[in-house]
Amino acid sequence: MKIGAKFPSRMPTSYILKQIAHPPPAAAFQPQLLLDGSTRPPQISVRDQGRIRKACRMAGVDSLAAVGVPAEEVSYLKKPAQPKGSVKEIKAYQKEKKIAESMAKMDERIAAWKEERRKAKAAEKPEMPF
């Protein structure tokens, strides 16, 4: 028969217990957005936030109400995504696209070239047959 509460393999550290006894401001748990658009990590790391949450769960205390630790799904500020693929792959894709566009116009180009060649050949011929 299993019991709901399990004795932990390690007790929380004094740092974690201090965070529960004297909670920091709520802003310490969130990443900060700076003026230049970059982000600064939270003052209390995500790993320590998890440890605080676990210690609160062991003590039977609501971590959000008592300490102010946000829910487990912390929304981080995402950086703009870089285009996938190496420079070589990107250039290969652009080259392939350019070739496809050129091939689509190829029938017109061939017809124009044949017409130009026919006119050049006709210009070389003398008007008199002899």
HELIX and SHEET records of a PDB file:
HELIX    1   1 SER A   14  ALA A   21  1                                   8    
HELIX    2   2 ALA A   26  PHE A   29  5                                   4    
HELIX    3   3 VAL A   46  ALA A   59  1                                  14    
HELIX    4   4 SER A   63  ALA A   66  1                                   4    
HELIX    5   5 VAL A   87  ALA A  104  1                                  18    
HELIX    6   6 MET A  106  GLU A  124  1                                  19    
SHEET    1   A 2 GLN A  32  LEU A  33  0                                        
SHEET    2   A 2 THR A  39  ARG A  40 -1                                        
END                                                                             
